[in-house]
Amino acid sequence: MTLRTRLLAGVACLAAGSAALSAQAATPDNTLVMAWNIDAISTFDPAQIGEVVTSELVSNICDSLVEFAQDEESRVVPAFAKSWDVSDDKLTLTFHLTEGATFPSGNPVTAADTVWSLKRVLSLGFGNAAALTEYGFSTENMDELILAPDDKTVVLKFDKVYPTNLLLQAIGAYRVAATLDSKTIMANEKDGDFGNAYLNARTECVGPYRLVQWNQGEGIVLQANEGYYGEAPAIPRILIRHVAETGTQRLLVEQGDVDIARDLTPDDLTELAATDGISIKSALKPQLIFQTMNVLRPPFDNPKVREAMKYLVDYQGLGDTVMQYLGKPWNSFAQSGAWGALEGAEGQPFSLDLEKAKALLTEAGYPDGFESTLLIGSLPWSSPLGQHLQQNAAKIGVKLNIEQMANAQLFARARARDFDSIIMAWQTSIPDAHGNASRLVMNPDNSDEAKLTQYPSWRAGYQDLALNEKVLAAATETDDEKRRAIYRDMQVEWMKTGEMAVMFQSYNVAAVRDTVKNWTWNGFRTYYSEASK
Amino acid sequence: MTDAATLVGATPRRRRRGRRKGALSPKVAAVLARAGSVLVTLLGLAGLTFMIGRLLPLDPVLAVLGDNATPEAYRAMTIQLGLDKPLIVQFGNYLLDLARLDFGNSLLSGRPVVDEIARVFPATLELATVAMVIGTGIGVPLGVVAAVYRNSWIDHTARILSLIGYSAPNFWLGLMGLVLFYATLGWVGGPGRLDFIYEFDLTPVTGFFLLDALMSGNLEVFGNVFSHIILPASILALSSLAYISRMTRSFMIEQLEQEYVVTARAKGLGLWRIVWLHVFRNVAVQVITVVALSYAFLLEGAVLTETVFAWPGFGRYMTNALLSADMNSVVGCTLLIGVIFVALNLICDILYRILDPRTR
């Protein structure tokens, strides 16, 4: 046998050995397996979480008092609270809790736990506390305004009259209203942190699933909660494997090694849509993608310039190509589908119109254009949108210098008001126009010292006192028709003069194998317990 | 003058005697010198990492709290992380913690950095070791054979392999490898360390899944783990293989031209006996250096390979920590890389002494 023959024989043996050892495995029937980029997870504490991934997971682990209807997200239905009442003066909201529920620890769930959980959010003061402080709650008044008269009743008292549906959406259905196991958590409290460190990698609440395991950058295991008061999930185990590379996710779902792939490119999705045994599922998210312009710096201090930028985007062209599956063209601050949002073409009045943009620039005193810096992050749509804007801007004499950076750096620049313009995204937590009106339109104090960094309007230095008044008026208007009218006026005016050029509303999109039945989601929640195999 | 001359003449003798009495043995002195150099290296690395952490335009507070944090929560977290203190105090605290081997908690997961690294490092160590076995096992013989049959088809094949190994990006090779061997031929397992179906059949003890599977006695799981590791390890091995084979070839060619080889041939010794017993022995020290360097680079983290193969390893962990401004984790990872390089250098030195009597 020659050396060449020996080598070839060796390679053949190795290949055959590997083939024999490889097992082509389908996913088990009792487990829903997902490939998902879960790098962003940093905690499971409902008082602190803000990332999209953790929000979805926690909504399947921790029931809030109420939840959004699956088929109509702006409608609220009972969850852990089986019903609720509003007092005649509309200043008191009373929740009647489900009886007989227990935490995974075996401790009974009481109204005192719910009240403790709400107060805990205020005491910790993370970003999510704004869901309570915005409606008059604070650490000073919480003992008088958040009460548990008995084990089954939670009472919230308000300083003003707010639309009941808004309160149910903003507080009742939000993660701040998740009932936590106060006894277990306080037994693990450290340095007065209300168990914040303990909940970094654990959950202690009541919901269809419980967190069994989380290894950062590796995976997550959820297991059906045996003592759950509601209907048991059809699939008892959810396994999420961290897969950062989209091409790898595609291969896994094609091979049937995962049931669902969550982060795929438009190209992958287009090809998978034509693949037997795989369906593409999508749902509009309450997330807007926009160019925000710094109103404190010229030329964006001029509303005409800001308006001109809104005519530099080929919304439909992008929507059919690079943004296909990623987002729907949209211009209003109120996301499509939200209560009070404009509908159809009214919410997307802008189109690519270079002549109009040029005319607006001339009117603003920039007939020869200007030079400016555009910051972009590292999300899939960041570069395509930035380059598109840059190319169209160049056609009317505007030179946009693109600076790309990590998202953490981008956020820091935005919060420091250190930018000319940025392409980024913002997501609201409530299906009501107030959600974004209160952050993108309203700016209570535009001074540098105020440091209202959680307000994108403040970051851009945008403040319109008349619009501020309208936001407050709409938030306390209990007549639905009048309230809708206020939002309509606000949206029309803001789209013309606001600090942002909203371009798209994002989709939640996934490739789902046909072995998975009843994959149910809307913009605010994914219902793992509804899925079956 | 005489006194002075006597003194002058006496001083060196006294000094020599003094040195002899208090002097350390050469071995101890060498060990101490090595320990000192390791310490200085690690200290320098720690200082550099600290400075990089403070100079990077990333905000660790936002990494913890998220984009939507209130100013109050931001201030509280700044104090909790000790970032409100003067830089020099922060550096002092940082060095004290390092001396206690306390890298703090990961800002992202809230768990001790040491535990996190202990969780992810075995995955990379296992992958890099299998890659190194492949790279060395094929690279060294290939280099030797290529040198012996210079300009033959074997030499040309080795060159082409090296060219591919050097020039093709691992990221691309990984995806192509997955498409061909996993998705099309079904010869190997897919991304990840084992199939989901076996996820709960293996209890990690050492963190090295091949070893854990063997220890559990479940050969089916062992086969599955092997089918998952073989492709990423082979792709990762390709660049090491190229480097090792080219360097080995070059070392061997230099030796093969020496007169002792001609003499040995003239005495009638067999070609392969000369090659392996005499020539290769003379280049072994250089080959070890090359192998050790390749291994260190593989351990440092094959980020792209780990990303494509969804391999929950050290490289991906460190990259994510860096992008998320999780500086505690970055410091822990950087120091570990430093320790790896120092340890491998040390092992090389020991091997030199064993293989080359002149270095003893």
Interface residues (C-beta under 8 A of the other chain):
Chain A: L3 A15 S18 A19 A20 L21 S22 A23 Q24 A25 A26 T27 P28 T31 V33 A35 D39 I41 S42 T43 Q48 G50 E51 L124 G125 F126 G127 N128 A129 A130 A197 N200 A201 N215 Q216 G217 E218 G219 L239 R241 H242 V243 A244 E245 G247 T248 L251 L252 E254 Q255 D257 V258 M405 A406 A408 Q409 F411 A412 A414 R415 K451 L452 T453 Q454
Chain B: P57 L58 D59 L62 A63 V64 L65 G66 D67 N68 A69 T70 P71 E72 A73 Y74 A76 N105 S106 L107 L108 S109 G110 R111 E116 R119 V120 I154 L175 L178 V179 F181 Y182 A183 L185 G186 W187 V188 G189 G190 P191 G192 D195 F196 I197 Y198 E199 E220 G223 N224 F226 S227 I230 T307 V308 F309 A310 P312 R316 Y317 N320 L323 S324 A325
